[in-house]
Amino acid sequence: MSHLVHRSLRADPPLAVRGEGIYLYDQAGREIIDGSGGAAVACLGHGHPRVIEAIKAQLDTLAYAHTALFSCESAEQLADIMVGHAPGGLTHAYFCSSGSEGNEAAIKLARQYFLEIGQPQRVRFIARRQSYHGNTLGALSAGGNAMRRAPYAPLLSPAFSHVSPCYAYRDREGEESDAQYVARLAAELEAEFQRLGPDTVIGFMAETVVGATLGCVAALPGYFPAMKAVCDRHGALLILDEVMSGMGRCGTLHTWEQEGVTPDIQIVAKGLGGGYQPIGGILVHGRVIEGLNGGSGAFMHGHTYQAHPVACAAAVAVQQVIRDEKLLDNVKAQGALLEQRLVERFGNHRNIGDIRGRGLFWAVEFVTDRASKAPFDPGLKLNERVKQEAFARGLACYPMGGTLDGRRGDHAILAPPYIATPGQIETIVDRFGAAVDAALASVQA
């Protein structure tokens, strides 16, 4: 047995020894299609020569410099790429090592902003149930993933409360229209502001497209403008977590570009560096920066490895490749093909209740039958069976349990690299379909 603390202490995972394009290879020489980019991370696949060369070049010049003393060229260049053109009014960037750290930074920056502008009474955040913002205690407090929160509940901050997600497949009532459902969710958010005291709320936090917890659930049209209107009415911030859904995953560099809103703070990670180095961060609206600049003039937060030269160099190369190879166009084209093939394969499947997603970010939700939408018994661990059956067929996917409430419900995510070809999309769906059928047969036998 390994001395490494793996995700399971009872069985060692296979050893990955090499990656090339959309493929990973284990020590036995097996070729596995990375059909989910890990956790929607490997947006360029593996072994991209331009990114590797950028990392090597950075190591040849500067591996590390502490930000209390220095900045570095790669971090400055990455900030220019991200916010030099002030998308939606976002003018500044802060880089750290993960999405969890990015969410922590967003939480602290939002609180400090209100201290700086003379509103210290703002101490509360509103987020959503069945959401995920990271695994550090602050980020876990913000998230609404009941399964992940449960063991640490006594340690989580009471500064966070949660409202309903925009989960139309299960939560829209009867003949309720999209507009009526959105209005109901906006009223729920308004009611939570009133319950807490509107002038005590710092901001509303949400994943622009919910990632692993719900499985690629996008908001209905008009949802985010309605939520932002509530925030604006009470002077609170809109904080959008695009750790999983952003950086091109859904077909535009920022997923909020498709929603008709701009966040005050945006969290980025996974697709920022594509897994070539650990990197995350926040993009910040100019008015928030102005608030700090007019007060203390400093962000009271920091990490040893923030704006790490090598991590930033890798992210610069990743973003340049996405731009130069016009990969957002490929995300849209192959995303449309992935949707089409998933609908053809599962659209009339009695055990697939919903097929949902955007770009190259898609999920299917499993049900015992389509009419009742009843989930499978959690004890069957259907999502884990799908994972194992897919892996046996040479495909890595990203399944998850607890879709409904942290305990019941199963879904699986496909999030191929942006470089995927039509033939590879076809193979992914073929292998995934066979794996789903095998997993369902094993629980229905």
C-alpha positions as CSV (number, residue, x, y, z in Angstrom):
1,M,0.0,0.0,0.0
2,S,1.1,3.5,-0.7
3,H,2.3,5.9,2.0
4,L,0.5,8.7,0.2
5,V,-2.9,9.8,1.6
6,H,-5.1,9.0,-1.4
7,R,-8.8,9.8,-1.7
8,S,-9.4,6.2,-0.6
9,L,-7.2,4.7,2.0
10,R,-8.4,1.2,1.1
11,A,-7.2,0.9,-2.5
12,D,-4.4,2.6,-4.4
13,P,-5.4,4.2,-7.7
14,P,-3.6,3.3,-10.9
15,L,-0.4,5.2,-11.5
16,A,-0.6,7.7,-14.4
17,V,2.8,7.9,-16.1
18,R,2.2,10.0,-19.2
19,G,-0.2,12.3,-20.9
20,E,-0.6,13.2,-24.6
21,G,-3.4,15.2,-26.1
22,I,-6.7,14.0,-24.7
23,Y,-5.2,10.7,-23.5
24,L,-3.6,9.5,-20.3
25,Y,-1.5,6.4,-19.9
26,D,-1.1,4.3,-16.8
27,Q,1.9,2.1,-15.7
28,A,0.4,-0.9,-17.4
29,G,0.4,1.0,-20.7
30,R,-3.4,1.4,-20.9
31,E,-4.7,4.4,-22.9
32,I,-7.5,6.3,-21.2
33,I,-9.5,9.1,-22.8
34,D,-9.5,12.0,-20.3
35,G,-13.2,12.7,-21.0
36,S,-13.7,15.1,-18.1
37,G,-10.3,16.9,-18.1
38,G,-9.9,15.5,-14.6
39,A,-12.3,17.8,-12.8
40,A,-12.9,20.0,-15.9
41,V,-9.3,21.2,-15.5
42,A,-7.2,19.9,-18.5
43,C,-8.6,22.3,-21.1
44,L,-5.7,21.8,-23.5
45,G,-5.3,18.2,-22.8
46,H,-1.8,16.9,-21.8
47,G,1.7,17.7,-23.0
48,H,1.0,20.8,-25.0
49,P,4.4,21.9,-26.3
50,R,3.9,25.6,-26.0
51,V,2.9,25.4,-22.4
52,I,5.7,23.1,-21.5
53,E,8.2,25.4,-23.2
54,A,6.9,28.4,-21.3
55,I,7.3,26.6,-18.0
56,K,10.9,25.6,-18.9
57,A,11.7,29.1,-20.0
58,Q,10.4,30.6,-16.8
59,L,12.3,28.1,-14.7
60,D,15.5,29.1,-16.5
61,T,15.0,32.8,-15.4
62,L,13.0,33.0,-12.2
63,A,11.4,30.2,-10.2
64,Y,10.1,32.2,-7.2
65,A,10.1,35.7,-5.7
66,H,8.0,36.7,-2.7
67,T,5.3,39.2,-3.5
68,A,6.0,41.2,-0.4
69,L,9.2,42.3,-2.2
70,F,8.7,41.7,-5.9
71,S,6.3,41.4,-8.8
72,C,7.3,39.3,-11.8
73,E,6.8,39.6,-15.5
74,S,4.6,36.5,-15.9
75,A,2.2,37.6,-13.3
76,E,2.0,41.1,-14.8
77,Q,1.5,39.6,-18.2
78,L,-1.3,37.3,-17.0
79,A,-3.1,40.2,-15.3
80,D,-2.9,42.2,-18.5
81,I,-4.4,39.2,-20.5
82,M,-7.2,38.8,-18.0
83,V,-8.2,42.3,-17.2
84,G,-6.1,44.7,-19.3
85,H,-9.1,45.4,-21.5
86,A,-11.4,45.7,-18.4
87,P,-14.0,43.1,-19.4
88,G,-17.3,44.2,-17.8
89,G,-15.4,46.7,-15.7
90,L,-13.1,44.1,-14.1
91,T,-9.7,45.9,-13.8
92,H,-7.5,44.0,-11.4
93,A,-6.5,40.4,-10.8
94,Y,-5.1,38.5,-7.8
95,F,-3.5,35.0,-8.4
96,C,-3.3,32.2,-5.9
97,S,-2.9,28.4,-6.2
98,S,-6.4,27.0,-6.3
99,G,-10.1,27.7,-6.7
100,S,-10.6,27.2,-2.9
101,E,-8.0,29.9,-2.3
102,G,-9.7,32.1,-4.9
103,N,-13.0,31.8,-3.1
104,E,-11.4,32.6,0.2
105,A,-9.7,35.7,-1.3
106,A,-13.1,36.8,-2.8
107,I,-14.8,36.5,0.6
108,K,-12.1,38.5,2.4
109,L,-11.9,41.1,-0.3
110,A,-15.6,41.6,-0.3
111,R,-15.7,42.1,3.5
112,Q,-12.7,44.4,3.4
113,Y,-14.3,46.5,0.7
114,F,-17.3,47.4,3.0
115,L,-15.0,48.1,5.9
116,E,-13.0,50.5,3.7
117,I,-16.2,52.4,2.5
118,G,-17.6,52.7,6.0
119,Q,-20.1,49.9,6.2
120,P,-18.7,47.6,8.8
121,Q,-22.1,46.2,9.7
122,R,-22.0,44.1,6.5
123,V,-21.0,40.7,7.8
124,R,-23.2,38.2,6.0
125,F,-23.1,36.3,2.7
126,I,-25.9,34.6,0.8
127,A,-25.1,31.6,-1.4
128,R,-27.1,28.7,-2.7
129,R,-27.9,25.2,-1.6
130,Q,-26.3,22.4,-3.6
131,S,-23.4,24.6,-4.7
132,Y,-19.7,24.2,-4.2
133,H,-17.0,26.9,-3.7
134,G,-14.1,24.9,-2.4
135,N,-12.8,22.7,0.5
136,T,-11.1,25.2,2.8
137,L,-13.3,26.1,5.8
138,G,-14.4,29.5,4.5
139,A,-15.1,28.3,1.0
140,L,-16.9,25.2,2.4
141,S,-19.0,27.5,4.6
142,A,-20.0,29.4,1.4
143,G,-20.9,26.3,-0.5
144,G,-24.1,24.4,-0.1
145,N,-22.8,20.9,-0.8
146,A,-24.5,19.1,2.1
147,M,-22.4,16.0,1.8
148,R,-19.1,17.8,1.9
149,R,-20.2,20.2,4.7
150,A,-21.6,17.5,7.1
151,P,-18.4,16.3,8.8
152,Y,-17.2,19.8,9.4
153,A,-20.5,21.5,10.2
154,P,-19.4,22.6,13.8
155,L,-16.4,24.4,12.3
156,L,-18.2,26.3,9.5
157,S,-19.0,30.0,9.7
158,P,-22.5,31.2,10.5
159,A,-21.9,34.2,8.3
160,F,-23.3,32.2,5.3
161,S,-26.9,31.4,4.6
162,H,-28.3,29.6,1.5
163,V,-31.2,30.0,-0.8
164,S,-32.5,27.7,-3.6
165,P,-30.4,27.0,-6.7
166,C,-31.9,27.6,-10.2
167,Y,-32.6,23.9,-10.8
168,A,-35.6,23.9,-13.1
169,Y,-35.5,20.2,-13.8
170,R,-36.6,19.4,-10.2
171,D,-37.7,22.6,-8.6
172,R,-39.9,24.4,-11.1
173,E,-43.5,23.9,-10.0
174,G,-46.3,22.6,-12.1
175,E,-47.2,24.9,-15.0
176,E,-44.8,27.6,-13.7
177,S,-43.1,29.4,-16.7
178,D,-39.4,30.2,-16.8
179,A,-40.2,33.8,-15.9
180,Q,-42.4,32.9,-13.0
181,Y,-39.8,30.5,-11.6
182,V,-37.1,33.1,-11.9
183,A,-39.3,35.7,-10.2
184,R,-39.9,33.2,-7.4
185,L,-36.2,32.7,-6.9
186,A,-35.6,36.5,-6.9
187,A,-38.4,36.8,-4.3
188,E,-36.7,34.2,-2.2
189,L,-33.4,36.0,-2.3
190,E,-35.1,39.3,-1.4
191,A,-36.7,37.6,1.5
192,E,-33.4,36.3,2.7
193,F,-32.0,39.9,2.5
194,Q,-34.9,41.1,4.6
195,R,-34.5,38.2,7.2
196,L,-30.8,39.0,7.7
197,G,-31.2,42.8,7.4
198,P,-30.4,44.2,4.0
199,D,-27.6,46.4,5.2
200,T,-25.8,43.5,6.8
201,V,-25.3,41.5,3.6
202,I,-22.0,41.7,1.8
203,G,-22.9,39.8,-1.3
204,F,-24.6,36.9,-3.1
205,M,-22.3,34.1,-4.3
206,A,-23.1,31.7,-7.0
207,E,-21.6,29.4,-9.6
208,T,-22.5,30.8,-13.0
209,V,-23.0,27.2,-14.2
210,V,-23.2,24.8,-11.2
211,G,-20.3,22.3,-11.4
212,A,-19.8,19.0,-9.8
213,T,-22.5,19.3,-7.0
214,L,-25.5,19.5,-9.3
215,G,-23.9,18.5,-12.6
216,C,-23.6,21.3,-15.2
217,V,-26.8,23.2,-14.2
218,A,-27.1,26.5,-16.1
219,A,-29.4,29.2,-15.0
220,L,-32.6,30.0,-16.9
221,P,-32.6,33.2,-19.0
222,G,-33.1,36.3,-16.8
223,Y,-32.0,34.6,-13.6
224,F,-28.7,36.4,-13.0
225,P,-30.1,39.8,-14.0
226,A,-32.9,39.2,-11.5
227,M,-30.4,38.2,-8.7
228,K,-28.1,41.2,-9.5
229,A,-31.1,43.5,-9.3
230,V,-31.7,42.4,-5.7
231,C,-28.1,42.9,-4.9
232,D,-28.0,46.3,-6.4
233,R,-31.2,47.3,-4.6
234,H,-29.4,46.7,-1.3
235,G,-25.9,47.7,-2.2
236,A,-24.5,44.2,-2.0
237,L,-21.9,42.6,-4.3
238,L,-22.5,39.9,-6.9
239,I,-19.7,37.3,-6.7
240,L,-19.6,34.7,-9.4
241,D,-17.6,31.5,-9.1
242,E,-16.4,30.3,-12.5
243,V,-13.7,28.0,-11.2
244,M,-15.1,25.1,-13.1
245,S,-17.4,26.7,-15.7
246,G,-15.2,29.6,-16.8
247,M,-12.1,30.3,-18.9
248,G,-13.8,29.0,-22.0
249,R,-15.4,25.8,-20.7
250,C,-18.9,27.0,-21.7
251,G,-17.9,28.6,-25.0
252,T,-17.0,32.1,-23.9
253,L,-13.9,33.0,-21.9
254,H,-16.2,34.2,-19.1
255,T,-19.5,32.4,-18.7
256,W,-21.2,35.6,-17.3
257,E,-20.8,37.0,-20.8
258,Q,-23.8,34.8,-21.7
259,E,-25.9,36.0,-18.8
260,G,-26.2,39.7,-19.3
261,V,-24.5,40.6,-16.0
262,T,-21.0,41.5,-14.8
263,P,-19.8,40.3,-11.4
264,D,-18.2,42.6,-8.9
265,I,-15.7,39.7,-8.1
266,Q,-15.2,36.7,-10.3
267,I,-13.3,33.5,-9.2
268,V,-11.3,31.6,-11.7
269,A,-9.0,28.5,-11.6
270,K,-9.1,25.2,-13.4
271,G,-9.2,26.4,-17.1
272,L,-6.9,29.3,-16.2
273,G,-3.8,27.1,-16.1
274,G,-5.2,23.9,-17.6
275,G,-3.6,21.7,-14.9
276,Y,-0.1,22.5,-16.1
277,Q,0.5,24.4,-12.8
278,P,-1.6,25.0,-9.7
279,I,-3.2,28.4,-10.2
280,G,-6.5,30.2,-9.4
281,G,-7.4,33.7,-8.7
282,I,-10.0,36.5,-8.6
283,L,-10.8,39.2,-11.1
284,V,-12.1,42.4,-9.4
285,H,-14.3,45.3,-10.6
286,G,-12.8,48.7,-10.6
287,R,-15.2,50.1,-8.1
288,V,-14.1,47.5,-5.5
289,I,-10.5,48.4,-6.1
290,E,-11.3,52.1,-5.8
291,G,-12.9,51.4,-2.4
292,L,-9.7,49.8,-1.1
293,N,-7.5,52.4,-2.7
294,G,-9.5,55.2,-1.1
295,G,-9.1,53.6,2.3
296,S,-6.1,51.6,3.5
297,G,-4.7,51.2,0.0
298,A,-3.9,47.5,0.6
299,F,-5.6,44.1,0.4
300,M,-5.2,42.5,3.8
301,H,-4.6,39.0,2.6
302,G,-1.8,37.0,1.1
303,H,-0.2,33.6,0.4
304,T,3.4,32.4,0.1
305,Y,2.8,31.3,-3.5
306,Q,0.5,34.0,-4.7
307,A,1.3,35.2,-8.3
308,H,3.9,32.4,-8.5
309,P,6.1,33.1,-11.5
310,V,6.0,29.5,-13.0
311,A,2.3,29.1,-12.4
312,C,1.6,32.4,-14.0
313,A,3.9,31.6,-17.0
314,A,2.0,28.4,-17.6
315,A,-1.4,30.2,-17.4
316,V,-0.2,32.9,-19.8
317,A,0.8,30.2,-22.3
318,V,-2.6,28.4,-21.8
319,Q,-4.5,31.5,-22.5
320,Q,-2.4,32.4,-25.5
321,V,-3.0,28.9,-27.0
322,I,-6.8,29.2,-26.4
323,R,-6.6,32.5,-28.3
324,D,-4.2,31.6,-31.1
325,E,-5.7,28.3,-31.9
326,K,-9.2,29.7,-31.7
327,L,-10.2,27.0,-29.3
328,L,-13.4,28.8,-28.1
329,D,-14.7,28.2,-31.6
330,N,-13.9,24.5,-31.2
331,V,-15.6,24.4,-27.8
332,K,-18.8,25.7,-29.4
333,A,-18.6,23.3,-32.3
334,Q,-17.6,20.2,-30.4
335,G,-20.0,21.2,-27.6
336,A,-22.9,21.2,-30.0
337,L,-21.8,17.8,-31.3
338,L,-21.5,16.4,-27.7
339,E,-25.0,17.7,-26.9
340,Q,-26.4,16.2,-30.1
341,R,-24.8,12.8,-29.5
342,L,-25.8,12.7,-25.8
343,V,-29.4,13.5,-26.8
344,E,-29.4,10.8,-29.5
345,R,-27.9,8.2,-27.1
346,F,-29.9,9.1,-24.0
347,G,-32.9,11.3,-25.0
348,N,-35.4,8.5,-24.7
349,H,-33.5,6.4,-22.1
350,R,-35.8,5.5,-19.2
351,N,-33.1,6.0,-16.6
352,I,-31.8,9.4,-17.8
353,G,-33.9,12.2,-16.4
354,D,-32.0,15.2,-17.7
355,I,-29.2,16.0,-20.1
356,R,-27.8,19.5,-19.5
357,G,-24.8,21.7,-20.0
358,R,-23.1,24.3,-22.2
359,G,-20.0,24.2,-24.4
360,L,-17.9,21.3,-23.5
361,F,-19.5,20.9,-20.0
362,W,-22.3,18.4,-20.0
363,A,-23.9,16.0,-17.5
364,V,-26.7,13.4,-17.4
365,E,-28.8,12.8,-14.3
366,F,-29.9,9.3,-13.5
367,V,-33.4,8.3,-12.3
368,T,-35.3,5.1,-11.7
369,D,-37.9,6.3,-14.2
370,R,-38.4,9.5,-16.2
371,A,-42.0,10.1,-15.1
372,S,-41.4,10.1,-11.3
373,K,-37.8,11.4,-11.5
374,A,-37.1,9.2,-8.5
375,P,-33.4,8.8,-7.7
376,F,-31.7,5.5,-7.2
377,D,-31.0,4.1,-3.7
378,P,-27.8,5.9,-2.6
379,G,-26.6,2.5,-1.3
380,L,-26.3,1.3,-4.9
381,K,-23.6,3.9,-5.5
382,L,-24.6,4.1,-9.2
383,N,-22.3,7.1,-9.9
384,E,-19.3,5.1,-8.7
385,R,-20.4,2.1,-10.9
386,V,-20.6,4.4,-13.9
387,K,-17.1,5.7,-13.2
388,Q,-15.7,2.1,-12.9
389,E,-17.4,0.8,-16.0
390,A,-16.2,3.9,-18.0
391,F,-12.7,3.4,-16.8
392,A,-12.8,-0.3,-17.8
393,R,-13.7,0.9,-21.3
394,G,-10.8,3.4,-21.5
395,L,-12.7,6.5,-20.5
396,A,-12.3,8.8,-17.5
397,C,-15.5,10.7,-16.6
398,Y,-16.6,12.7,-13.5
399,P,-19.5,11.1,-11.6
400,M,-21.0,12.4,-8.4
401,G,-23.7,11.4,-5.9
402,G,-26.0,13.5,-3.7
403,T,-27.4,15.5,-6.6
404,L,-30.7,16.2,-4.9
405,D,-29.7,16.9,-1.3
406,G,-26.2,15.7,-0.6
407,R,-27.3,12.1,-0.2
408,R,-29.8,11.1,-2.9
409,G,-29.3,11.3,-6.6
410,D,-26.6,10.5,-9.2
411,H,-25.1,12.3,-12.2
412,A,-22.0,12.1,-14.3
413,I,-20.1,14.9,-16.1
414,L,-18.3,14.9,-19.4
415,A,-15.9,17.8,-19.9
416,P,-13.4,17.0,-22.7
417,P,-10.4,19.2,-23.5
418,Y,-11.0,22.1,-25.8
419,I,-8.8,20.4,-28.4
420,A,-11.2,17.4,-28.8
421,T,-12.0,16.4,-32.4
422,P,-15.4,15.2,-33.7
423,G,-14.1,11.6,-33.8
424,Q,-13.0,11.8,-30.2
425,I,-16.4,13.2,-29.2
426,E,-18.1,10.2,-30.9
427,T,-15.8,7.8,-29.1
428,I,-16.4,9.5,-25.7
429,V,-20.1,9.2,-26.1
430,D,-19.9,5.6,-27.4
431,R,-17.8,4.5,-24.4
432,F,-19.9,6.5,-21.9
433,G,-23.1,5.0,-23.3
434,A,-21.8,1.5,-22.9
435,A,-20.6,2.2,-19.4
436,V,-24.0,3.7,-18.3
437,D,-25.8,0.6,-19.7
438,A,-23.5,-1.7,-17.9
439,A,-23.7,0.2,-14.6
440,L,-27.5,0.3,-14.8
441,A,-27.7,-3.4,-15.6
442,S,-25.6,-4.1,-12.5
443,V,-28.0,-2.3,-10.2
444,Q,-31.2,-3.6,-11.8
445,A,-30.2,-7.3,-12.0
